[in-house]
Amino acid sequence: MLERILFLNEENHYTIAEFRREIAPGTRPSGSDKVTIVGALPGVQCGETLFLTGEWTRHSQHGEQFKIASFRSELPASVYGIRKFLGSGLVPGIGKTYAEKIVDAFGTDTLRVLSEEFAKLRSVPGIGPKRARAIRAAWDEQRTFRELYIFLQTYGVTPGQCLKLVKQFGSAAKDILTSEPYRVAREIDGIGFRTADRIAINLGFANDAPPRLDAGLLYGLETLQDEGHTAMREVDLRDHCAALLETSATRLEERIENLVNSSALVRHWPPLEDPKTVPLPGTGILQLPHNNRWEQKIADVVARLRGNASGLPPIRIPAALTWAEDKAGFTFAEQQRIAVQTALAQKFSILTGGPGTGKTTIVRALVEILKAKHVRVTLAAPTGRAAQRLAETTGGFASTIHRLLRFDPAKGSFTVNESHPLPTDFLVVDEASMLDTRLASALLQAVPARAHLLLVGDTDQLPSVGPGNVLKDLISSGLAPVTRLQVIYRQEGQSGIVTTAHAINSGDPALPPAVRQVGDIPPWSDLSFVVSDSPEDTLQKVIQLCHTFIPSLNQRINPIQDIQVLAPMHKGLAGVGNLNSQLQSVLNPGTRAIKWGGVEFRPGDKVIQLRNNYDKVLFNGDIGTVKNVDPEGGSFSAIFDGTTHEFTKGDLSDLALAYAISIHKSQGSEFPIVVVPLLKGHFMMLQRNLLYTAITRGRKKVFIVGEPAAYGMAVRNSEARLRITHLREKLAGIAPGTRCVRH
């Protein structure tokens, strides 16, 4: 019987445990009956009867051990084993006290009562109807989880994913897995096509079975969506999936037709000069239905805004501009005046420009004019940090787009929408380059027909994390007047951050002033380049900057909260993963932690949300701080934007340490101090817009640490990855579709 678990690795389930060997009936247990067992034991609990096969080994420090090769498990049958089993914390609601009471009441019949006659639990003192139902539900879920996890352990399915399966499908989870494995890939976040495919192939599904090909085609489009595309040429998708699925293009052409006919895919044909001409096979553009729907909604709202009269009160624009200039204390540049005038005169307009070009000045002047005319102004941005910055620079209230639209987890949708629009006359959206197709669609639908919309963004930054290229599509459509700001005004052009960012954007590979040692950095400089010779040297200099040098510049600097390391890649010595581990060890050492997937979460750690969690109202890229941890209970709390959220082990796969994050994850955010490691080994990611985005995230200081050659490689590489969309065609009002747009 499994007596006590001494160590458990949540990632690979390697276990060190005390095991009590079977003894003759009527014999008292003794210490000599206990042995140490080591090996993988997924899903087991104390008190279970285990049948082990393996070999005896001897550890140099811990003595004799039994190394497990395979095992079989049975639920405990003895009173002692059942008491141990239930008292291990297996079932929420049954601790040691209630385990004693329940086993005292039902003895060896306890597990049958829990499974078949749970109403009898109410006869146990302290257990009422509500607790009895909760215990029964928890028991059923745990039993299903245990059976399912043992079944899935060979497929690389994590406990968190297994728990999602049980919560989604309940006791039918195993039946659904065996009969419809590809359904799991569609409905369970984190279990992709490849995992479902391994299960299906092992269960005997044929390589060219229609369910497999259909699922593979949808998976192919979804992976391309993860790369930013919302559409794909039919022939390209076919060839991509033929290689992925190791099948023929002909078979896939048949399945594409079937998916289009069943509305699982949407096809747009290219325009033909002669309407009677039949389009050539494979020339269509394919989209997943939701991407097609979201893009169409964006086009519909743009048409609606252009087709309705303005709801603003009469404004004498020249006089308003003069008033705003007097209030600001300086005369606006010509392009700045045009931008304000355009936003007031046009229902839908776009303002774009790099750092220091005056976007903030324009938005602040616009907000003051509108408030003076008692216009309802709404300010929003994609992230909490960007919203906070917008509020600070305009003196108004700003919120994240998700909070503005009020997501309802129960309904799985936004409550502010086309039917219940925003109560506003003028909506200003900052950091609009971050808008992916889904969020842009939801936001635009919530704009009242008579309201004005101003999108503010920098098109030279990285595109949105989610699919689409909304801001560039809207600009290139010609449907909205665009004001481009190009003259640098911030600090009269003396800011090293601003001038370096514009030099990068113009393709100038000249290195900023550089030093070889961290201690040689001029304290007054707002942008510094520290030369390193290797990944090891880069890592050590990044740690030195974050741990000692930067905090020494000002005693008010909090090295965890005020410094953000932005890395091009996740892997490697100077990648996000290792940087987080190393920085955590020097900035927040400690022993009290909850472990998950090889990562420790400690009180005070900076963490980042990796996926949208609408139940918690947390979104991809949100950064928070761990407040408390409960290693025994497997949970912790963290504060995001002033709100405390509780996390269990099922949530931890959606979180990561955030001492270092990827440059992509930093979009829309601004940090007091930014540190950027830059190596030639990052060559796959070294692009001009990536470096430009990293530099422009720093508000007060930016430190680049790395190889000068890597800096030059990034600046010279201006070819951003192409994103294929169908939005511009929809904006043009061409139906059923035209050529595919590449950016």
C-alpha positions in Angstrom: 0.0 0.0 0.0 1.2 3.5 -0.8 1.9 5.0 2.7 3.4 8.4 2.1 4.6 10.5 -0.9 7.9 12.1 -0.1 8.5 13.9 -3.4 6.4 14.4 -6.6 7.5 16.2 -9.8 4.3 17.6 -11.2 5.8 17.7 -14.7 6.9 14.1 -15.3 5.3 12.5 -12.1 8.6 11.1 -10.9 7.8 10.1 -7.3 9.7 9.1 -4.2 7.4 7.4 -1.7 7.1 5.2 1.3 5.5 1.8 0.5 4.1 -0.7 3.0 4.6 -4.2 1.8 1.7 -6.7 2.2 1.8 -8.5 5.5 0.1 -11.6 6.8 -3.4 -11.2 8.2 -3.4 -10.4 11.9 0.2 -9.3 11.9 0.9 -5.8 13.2 2.7 -3.4 10.8 6.3 -2.6 11.6 9.0 -0.3 10.4 10.7 -3.1 8.5 7.6 -3.5 6.3 8.2 -0.1 4.8 10.3 0.3 1.7 11.3 3.3 -0.4 10.0 3.2 -4.0 11.0 5.5 -6.9 9.7 6.1 -10.4 6.8 7.5 -12.3 3.4 7.1 -10.5 0.9 9.4 -12.2 -2.5 9.9 -10.5 -1.9 7.8 -7.4 -2.9 8.7 -3.8 -1.8 7.5 -0.4 -3.8 4.5 0.7 -4.0 2.8 -2.7 -2.9 -0.7 -3.2 -0.2 -0.9 -5.8 1.2 -3.9 -7.7 4.7 -3.0 -8.7 7.3 -4.5 -11.0 10.8 -3.3 -11.3 14.2 -3.9 -9.6 15.9 -3.3 -6.3 18.7 -0.7 -6.3 20.9 0.9 -3.7 21.3 4.7 -3.4 24.6 5.9 -2.0 22.9 8.1 0.6 19.4 6.7 1.1 20.1 3.0 0.9 17.9 0.3 -0.6 15.1 1.4 -3.0 12.7 -0.3 -5.4 12.9 1.3 -8.9 9.5 1.0 -10.6 9.2 -0.2 -14.2 5.4 -0.5 -14.3 2.5 -0.5 -11.9 -1.1 -1.4 -11.5 -3.4 0.3 -8.9 -6.4 -0.8 -7.0 -8.5 1.3 -4.6 -7.9 0.4 -0.9 -10.0 -2.3 0.6 -8.9 -2.2 4.3 -10.2 0.3 6.8 -6.6 1.6 7.4 -6.0 2.1 3.6 -9.4 3.8 3.1 -8.8 6.2 6.0 -5.3 7.0 4.5 -6.8 7.4 1.0 -9.5 9.8 2.0 -7.4 11.7 4.5 -4.7 12.5 2.0 -6.7 15.6 0.7 -7.8 13.7 -2.4 -11.4 14.9 -2.3 -12.1 18.6 -1.5 -14.4 18.7 1.5 -12.9 15.6 3.1 -9.9 16.3 5.4 -8.5 14.1 8.0 -11.3 14.8 10.5 -14.1 13.9 8.1 -12.2 11.0 6.7 -12.1 9.5 10.2 -15.8 10.1 10.7 -16.8 8.7 7.4 -14.6 5.6 7.7 -15.8 5.0 11.3 -19.4 5.1 10.0 -19.1 2.8 6.9 -15.8 0.9 7.3 -14.8 -1.1 4.3 -18.0 -0.1 2.6 -16.9 3.6 2.5 -15.9 3.8 -1.2 -19.0 2.0 -2.4 -21.1 4.5 -0.4 -19.3 7.4 -1.9 -19.9 6.0 -5.4 -23.4 4.6 -5.2 -25.2 5.8 -2.0 -23.8 9.2 -1.2 -27.1 10.2 0.5 -26.0 8.1 3.4 -23.2 10.6 4.1 -25.8 12.8 5.7 -25.9 10.4 8.6 -22.3 11.4 9.5 -22.3 14.1 12.1 -21.4 17.5 10.5 -22.3 16.5 7.0 -25.5 18.2 5.7 -27.1 18.0 2.2 -24.9 20.7 0.7 -21.6 19.1 1.9 -22.8 15.7 0.9 -23.5 16.8 -2.7 -20.2 18.6 -2.8 -18.3 15.5 -1.6 -20.1 13.4 -4.2 -19.3 15.8 -7.0 -15.7 16.0 -6.0 -15.4 12.2 -5.6 -16.9 11.6 -9.1 -14.7 14.2 -10.7 -11.5 12.8 -9.0 -12.4 9.3 -9.9 -13.0 10.2 -13.6 -9.8 12.3 -13.6 -7.8 9.4 -12.2 -9.1 6.9 -14.7 -8.7 9.3 -17.6 -5.2 10.4 -16.6 -3.9 6.8 -16.3 -5.4 6.3 -19.8 -3.7 9.4 -21.2 -0.3 9.3 -19.5 1.4 7.9 -22.5 0.2 10.8 -24.8 1.9 13.6 -22.9 -1.3 15.1 -21.6 -0.6 17.2 -18.5 -2.7 17.0 -15.3 -4.1 20.5 -16.0 -5.2 19.5 -19.5 -6.7 16.3 -18.0 -8.7 18.3 -15.5 -10.0 20.5 -18.3 -11.2 17.4 -20.1 -13.1 16.2 -17.0 -14.7 19.6 -16.4 -15.8 19.8 -20.1 -17.0 16.3 -20.6 -17.5 14.9 -17.1 -17.8 11.1 -16.9 -18.1 10.8 -20.7 -14.6 12.1 -21.2 -13.0 8.8 -21.9 -15.8 7.7 -24.2 -15.5 10.9 -26.2 -11.7 10.5 -26.4 -12.0 7.0 -27.8 -14.8 7.7 -30.3 -14.2 11.4 -31.2 -10.6 12.2 -30.4 -10.4 15.1 -32.8 -13.3 16.8 -31.0 -11.0 17.2 -28.0 -8.6 19.3 -30.1 -11.4 21.6 -31.1 -13.0 22.1 -27.7 -10.2 21.9 -25.1 -7.7 24.8 -24.9 -4.2 23.4 -24.7 -4.9 20.0 -26.3 -4.0 20.5 -29.9 -4.4 18.4 -33.0 -1.1 16.6 -32.5 -2.0 15.2 -29.1 -5.5 14.2 -30.4 -3.9 12.7 -33.5 -1.5 10.5 -31.4 -4.5 9.2 -29.5 -6.5 8.6 -32.7 -3.7 6.8 -34.5 -3.1 4.5 -31.5 -6.8 3.8 -31.3 -6.7 2.6 -34.9 -8.0 5.6 -36.9 -6.8 5.4 -40.6 -4.2 7.9 -41.8 -6.7 9.2 -44.5 -9.9 8.9 -42.4 -12.2 11.8 -43.1 -12.4 12.9 -39.5 -8.6 13.1 -39.4 -8.2 15.0 -42.6 -11.0 17.5 -41.7 -9.4 18.1 -38.3 -6.0 18.4 -39.9 -7.2 21.1 -42.3 -8.8 23.1 -39.5 -5.7 22.7 -37.4 -3.6 23.9 -40.3 -5.6 27.1 -40.6 -5.5 27.5 -36.8 -1.7 27.2 -36.7 -1.5 29.8 -39.6 -3.9 31.9 -37.5 -1.3 31.7 -34.6 1.2 33.2 -37.1 -1.1 36.2 -37.6 -3.0 35.2 -40.7 -6.8 35.4 -40.9 -7.0 33.9 -44.4 -5.0 31.6 -46.7 -5.0 30.7 -50.4 -6.7 27.4 -50.9 -3.7 25.8 -52.8 -1.3 26.9 -50.0 -3.5 25.4 -47.3 -3.8 22.2 -49.2 -0.1 21.8 -49.8 0.7 22.8 -46.2 -1.7 20.2 -44.8 -0.6 17.5 -47.3 2.9 17.6 -45.8 1.5 17.9 -42.2 -0.8 14.9 -42.6 1.3 12.9 -45.0 -1.6 12.4 -47.4 -2.4 13.4 -51.0 -3.5 16.8 -52.2 -6.4 15.2 -54.0 -7.9 13.7 -50.8 -7.5 17.1 -49.2 -9.3 18.9 -52.0 -12.3 16.6 -51.5 -12.3 17.4 -47.7 -11.9 21.1 -48.3 -15.0 21.0 -50.5 -16.8 19.1 -47.8 -15.8 21.6 -45.1 -16.9 24.5 -47.3 -20.3 22.9 -47.9 -20.8 22.2 -44.2 -19.8 25.9 -43.4 -16.8 24.8 -41.4 -14.7 26.9 -43.8 -15.6 30.0 -45.7 -14.3 30.4 -49.3 -13.9 33.7 -51.2 -13.4 33.5 -55.0 -11.1 36.0 -56.8 -12.8 38.6 -59.0 -13.4 37.5 -62.6 -13.7 39.8 -65.6 -16.4 37.6 -67.1 -18.9 36.6 -64.4 -19.8 33.5 -66.4 -16.2 32.2 -66.1 -15.7 29.4 -63.6 -13.0 30.1 -61.1 -9.9 27.9 -61.3 -9.7 25.1 -58.7 -7.5 26.1 -55.8 -7.6 29.8 -56.4 -10.1 30.6 -53.6 -9.3 32.2 -50.3 -10.2 30.2 -47.2 -11.1 31.5 -43.8 -12.3 30.1 -40.5 -15.9 31.3 -40.0 -15.1 33.4 -37.0 -12.3 35.3 -38.8 -14.6 35.9 -41.7 -17.4 37.1 -39.4 -15.1 39.4 -37.4 -13.6 41.0 -40.5 -17.0 41.5 -42.0 -18.3 43.2 -38.8 -15.3 45.6 -38.9 -16.2 46.5 -42.5 -19.9 46.9 -41.7 -19.2 49.3 -38.8 -16.8 51.4 -40.9 -19.5 51.8 -43.5 -22.0 52.7 -40.8 -19.8 55.3 -39.3 -19.2 56.9 -42.7 -22.9 56.8 -43.5 -24.3 58.5 -40.4 -24.1 62.2 -39.4 -22.0 63.4 -36.6 -23.5 63.7 -33.1 -21.1 66.4 -31.9 -22.4 69.9 -31.1 -21.3 72.7 -33.5 -17.6 73.4 -33.0 -15.7 76.3 -34.6 -12.6 74.3 -35.2 -10.1 77.2 -35.9 -11.2 79.0 -32.7 -11.1 75.7 -30.8 -7.5 75.1 -32.0 -6.4 78.6 -30.9 -8.0 78.0 -27.5 -6.2 74.7 -27.1 -2.9 76.2 -28.1 -3.3 79.0 -25.5 -4.1 76.3 -22.9 -1.1 74.2 -23.9 1.2 77.3 -23.9 2.7 76.8 -27.4 1.7 76.8 -31.0 0.9 73.4 -32.6 2.8 72.3 -35.7 0.9 72.2 -39.0 0.5 68.4 -38.9 -0.7 68.5 -35.3 -3.4 71.1 -36.2 -4.5 69.0 -39.1 -4.8 66.0 -36.9 -7.1 67.8 -34.4 -9.1 69.3 -37.2 -9.5 65.9 -38.9 -10.6 64.1 -35.7 -13.3 66.8 -35.1 -14.5 67.0 -38.7 -14.5 63.3 -39.6 -16.5 60.6 -38.0 -13.6 58.1 -38.4 -10.0 59.0 -38.5 -6.5 57.6 -37.8 -3.5 59.2 -36.2 -0.1 57.5 -36.6 3.5 58.3 -35.8 6.6 57.3 -33.8 7.6 58.2 -30.3 8.1 61.9 -29.6 6.2 63.1 -32.7 3.3 64.7 -30.7 0.5 62.1 -30.7 0.0 62.7 -26.9 -0.2 66.5 -27.5 -2.9 66.0 -30.1 -5.0 63.6 -28.0 -4.7 65.9 -24.9 -5.8 69.0 -26.9 -8.6 67.1 -28.5 -9.9 65.8 -25.2 -9.8 69.3 -23.7 -11.7 70.8 -26.6 -14.4 68.1 -26.4 -14.8 68.4 -22.6 -15.2 72.1 -23.0 -18.1 71.5 -25.3 -19.6 68.9 -22.8 -19.0 66.0 -25.2 -19.0 62.5 -23.7 -15.4 61.3 -24.4 -14.3 57.7 -23.9 -10.6 56.8 -23.7 -9.5 53.2 -24.1 -6.4 51.1 -24.8 -5.8 47.3 -25.3 -3.7 46.9 -22.1 -3.9 48.2 -18.5 -0.6 49.9 -18.7 -1.4 51.7 -21.9 -4.8 52.8 -20.5 -3.1 54.1 -17.4 -0.6 56.1 -19.5 -3.5 57.5 -21.6 -5.3 58.6 -18.5 -2.2 60.3 -17.1 -1.4 62.2 -20.3 -4.9 63.4 -21.0 -6.2 64.0 -17.5 -9.2 61.9 -18.3 -10.4 58.4 -17.3 -9.2 55.5 -19.5 -9.9 51.8 -19.3 -8.8 48.7 -21.1 -11.0 47.7 -24.0 -12.1 44.5 -22.3 -13.3 46.3 -19.2 -14.9 49.0 -21.4 -16.9 46.3 -23.2 -17.7 44.4 -20.0 -17.1 40.8 -20.7 -19.7 38.5 -19.1 -18.1 35.1 -18.4 -21.5 33.4 -17.9 -22.5 34.4 -21.4 -19.1 34.1 -23.0 -19.5 37.5 -24.7 -19.3 41.3 -24.3 -22.4 42.9 -22.8 -21.5 46.3 -24.5 -22.1 45.5 -28.2 -24.0 46.6 -31.3 -27.4 46.2 -29.5 -26.1 48.0 -26.4 -23.5 50.5 -27.6 -21.2 52.6 -25.5 -22.7 55.7 -24.0 -20.2 58.0 -25.8 -20.0 60.7 -28.4 -16.3 60.3 -29.1 -14.1 57.2 -28.7 -10.3 57.5 -28.7 -8.3 54.2 -28.8 -4.6 54.4 -28.2 -2.0 51.7 -29.2 -4.4 50.7 -32.0 -1.6 48.6 -33.7 -2.3 46.0 -31.0 -5.9 45.5 -32.1 -6.3 42.0 -33.5 -9.3 41.1 -35.6 -11.5 39.8 -32.8 -11.0 42.7 -30.4 -11.3 45.3 -33.1 -14.6 43.7 -34.3 -16.0 43.7 -30.7 -14.8 47.3 -30.1 -16.1 48.8 -33.4 -19.5 47.2 -33.0 -19.9 49.0 -29.7 -19.4 52.4 -31.3 -22.7 54.3 -31.6 -23.7 55.3 -35.2 -23.4 59.0 -34.6 -20.2 58.9 -32.5 -16.7 59.7 -33.7 -13.8 57.2 -33.6 -10.1 58.1 -33.5 -7.5 55.3 -33.7 -4.1 56.2 -32.5 -1.1 53.9 -33.1 2.4 53.4 -34.4 2.3 51.2 -37.6 6.1 50.6 -37.3 5.7 48.5 -34.2 5.1 44.8 -34.2 1.6 43.8 -35.4 -0.9 42.5 -32.9 -0.2 39.3 -31.0 -3.6 37.9 -32.2 -4.4 37.4 -35.9 -4.9 40.2 -38.3 -3.3 43.5 -39.3 -6.3 45.7 -38.6 -4.6 49.2 -38.3 -2.6 48.7 -41.5 -5.6 47.3 -43.4 -7.8 50.3 -42.3 -5.1 52.7 -43.4 -4.5 51.1 -46.8 -8.2 50.9 -47.5 -8.4 54.7 -47.9 -11.7 54.8 -46.1 -10.4 56.8 -43.2 -8.4 60.1 -43.3 -4.9 59.4 -41.9 -2.6 61.9 -40.3 1.1 60.8 -40.2 3.4 62.6 -37.7 7.1 62.5 -38.6 8.8 65.4 -36.8 10.3 64.7 -33.4 9.3 67.1 -30.6 10.0 65.3 -27.4 12.9 67.0 -25.4 13.6 69.0 -28.6 15.0 65.9 -30.2 17.6 65.2 -27.5 16.1 62.0 -26.1 18.4 59.1 -26.8 15.4 56.6 -26.7 13.5 58.7 -29.3 16.4 59.5 -31.6 17.6 55.8 -31.5 14.1 54.5 -32.2 13.8 56.8 -35.3 17.3 55.9 -36.5 16.3 52.2 -36.2 13.1 52.9 -38.1 15.0 54.7 -40.9 17.4 51.8 -41.3 20.5 53.4 -39.8 22.6 50.6 -38.3 25.0 53.0 -36.5 25.5 51.7 -33.0 24.4 54.1 -30.1 27.2 55.2 -27.8 28.6 51.9 -26.3 30.6 50.8 -23.2 32.1 47.5 -22.4 31.5 47.5 -18.6 28.2 48.1 -16.8 30.0 50.4 -14.4 31.1 52.7 -17.3 27.5 53.6 -18.2 26.9 57.4 -17.9 24.2 57.8 -15.2 22.6 60.6 -17.1 22.1 58.7 -20.4 18.6 57.5 -21.1 19.8 54.9 -23.7 23.0 52.9 -23.3 24.5 50.0 -25.2 26.6 47.5 -23.2 28.9 45.4 -25.4 29.0 41.7 -24.5 31.1 38.9 -26.0 29.0 35.8 -25.4 25.6 34.6 -24.1 27.2 34.0 -20.7 28.6 37.5 -20.6 25.3 38.9 -21.7 23.4 37.1 -19.0 25.8 38.2 -16.3 25.6 41.9 -17.4 21.8 41.8 -17.5 21.8 40.4 -13.9 24.3 43.0 -12.8 22.2 45.8 -14.3 18.9 44.6 -12.7 20.4 43.6 -9.3 22.9 46.3 -8.5 23.6 49.0 -11.1 20.1 50.3 -11.9 18.9 50.3 -8.2 22.1 52.2 -7.3 21.0 55.1 -9.6 18.0 55.9 -7.4 16.9 54.4 -4.1 13.3 54.7 -5.1 13.7 52.2 -8.0 12.1 48.9 -7.3 14.1 46.3 -9.3 11.2 43.9 -9.6 8.4 46.4 -10.5 10.3 49.2 -12.3 12.8 47.1 -14.5 11.5 45.0 -17.3 13.8 42.7 -19.3 12.6 42.2 -22.9 14.2 39.3 -24.8 13.8 38.4 -28.5 13.5 34.7 -27.8 12.4 32.2 -25.1 15.2 29.7 -25.3 18.9 30.0 -24.6 21.1 31.4 -21.8 19.8 34.9 -22.6 16.3 33.8 -23.4 13.1 34.5 -21.4 13.1 31.2 -19.6 16.6 31.2 -18.2 16.6 35.0 -17.5 13.5 34.5 -15.3 15.1 31.7 -13.3 18.3 33.7 -12.8 16.7 37.0 -12.0 14.2 35.4 -9.6 17.1 33.8 -7.7 18.8 37.2 -7.1 15.8 39.6 -6.9 13.4 37.4 -4.9 15.1 34.5 -3.2 13.0 32.3 -0.9 12.0 28.8 0.1 8.2 29.2 0.4 6.9 28.5 -3.1 4.4 26.5 -5.2 6.1 24.5 -8.0 4.6 23.9 -11.4 6.3 22.6 -14.5 9.8 23.2 -13.2 9.0 26.8 -12.2 8.6 28.1 -8.6 6.1 30.9 -7.8 7.0 32.8 -4.7 5.4 35.8 -2.8 6.6 39.0 -4.5 7.3 37.4 -7.9 6.2 39.3 -11.0 4.0 37.1 -13.2 2.4 37.4 -16.7 -0.9 35.9 -17.9 -0.2 33.9 -21.1 -3.8 33.4 -22.3 -7.1 35.3 -22.1 -9.1 34.1 -19.1 -12.5 35.7 -19.3 -13.7 34.1 -16.1 -11.0 36.0 -14.2 -11.1 39.0 -16.5 -7.4 38.5 -17.1 -5.9 38.8 -20.6 -2.8 37.7 -22.6 0.1 40.0 -21.5 -1.4 41.2 -18.2 1.3 41.5 -15.6 0.8 41.0 -11.8 2.5 40.2 -8.5 2.2 37.1 -6.4 0.7 37.9 -3.0 0.5 34.7 -1.1 1.2 31.0 -1.8 -0.2 27.8 -0.3 2.2 25.0 -1.3 0.2 22.4 0.6 -3.1 23.4 -1.0 -1.5 24.0 -4.4 -2.8 27.5 -4.8 -1.8 31.1 -4.6 -3.1 34.7 -5.0 -1.8 37.4 -7.2 -2.6 41.1 -7.7 -3.3 42.4 -11.3 -4.2 46.0 -11.7 -5.2 46.4 -8.1 -7.5 43.3 -8.1 -6.6 40.1 -6.3 -7.1 36.8 -8.1 -6.9 33.2 -6.8 -5.1 30.6 -8.8 -5.1 26.8 -8.4 -2.8 24.3 -10.1 -5.3 24.0 -13.0 -4.6 27.7 -13.8 -0.8 27.7 -13.5 -0.2 26.6 -17.1 -1.6 30.0 -18.1 1.0 31.9 -16.0 4.7 32.5 -16.2 7.4 34.5 -14.3 7.7 38.0 -15.8 11.1 39.3 -14.7 11.8 38.8 -18.4 9.1 38.6 -21.1 9.3 38.4 -24.9 9.3 41.7 -26.8 6.0 40.5 -28.5 4.4 40.3 -25.1 5.4 43.9 -24.3 3.3 45.5 -27.0 1.1 48.3 -25.7 3.0 48.5 -22.4 5.5 51.1 -21.2 8.0 50.4 -18.4 10.1 52.9 -16.5 13.3 51.0 -17.3 13.9 48.4 -20.0 16.8 46.0 -20.5 17.2 44.3 -23.9 19.6 41.3 -24.4 20.6 41.2 -28.1 22.7 38.4 -29.6 23.5 37.0 -33.0 22.0 33.7 -31.8 18.6 35.5 -31.8 19.0 35.8 -35.6 15.6 34.1 -36.3 13.8 37.0 -34.5 16.1 39.9 -35.3 13.9 42.3 -37.3 13.7 46.1 -37.4 10.2 46.4 -36.0 11.1 44.0 -33.1 14.1 46.1 -32.0 12.0 49.3 -32.6 9.2 48.0 -30.4 11.6 47.0 -27.6 13.3 50.4 -27.6 10.0 52.3 -27.5 8.8 50.4 -24.5 11.2 52.3 -22.2 9.9 55.5 -20.6 12.9 56.7 -18.7 15.9 54.5 -19.5 16.8 51.7 -22.0 19.8 49.4 -21.7 20.8 47.2 -24.7 23.2 44.4 -23.7 24.7 42.3 -26.5 26.7 42.0 -29.6 27.0 45.1 -32.0 26.7 42.8 -35.0 23.2 41.6 -33.7 22.1 45.3 -33.5 23.1 45.8 -37.1 21.4 42.6 -38.2 18.1 43.7 -36.7 18.2 47.2 -38.1 19.0 45.9 -41.6 16.2 43.3 -41.6 13.2 45.3 -42.6 11.2 42.5 -44.0 8.5 41.8 -41.4 6.7 38.5 -41.7 3.8 38.6 -44.2 0.3 38.5 -42.7 -2.5 37.3 -45.0 -5.9 38.8 -44.4 -9.2 39.5 -46.2 -10.2 42.6 -44.4 -9.2 45.2 -47.0 -11.4 43.4 -49.6 -14.3 43.5 -47.3 -13.6 47.2 -46.6 -13.7 47.8 -50.3 -17.1 46.3 -50.4 -16.2 43.8 -53.1 -18.2 40.6 -52.9 -17.8 37.7 -52.7 -14.0 38.5 -52.4 -10.9 39.5 -54.2 -7.2 38.9 -54.1 -5.5 38.1 -50.8 -3.8 41.0 -49.2 -0.2 40.7 -48.0 1.6 43.1 -45.6 
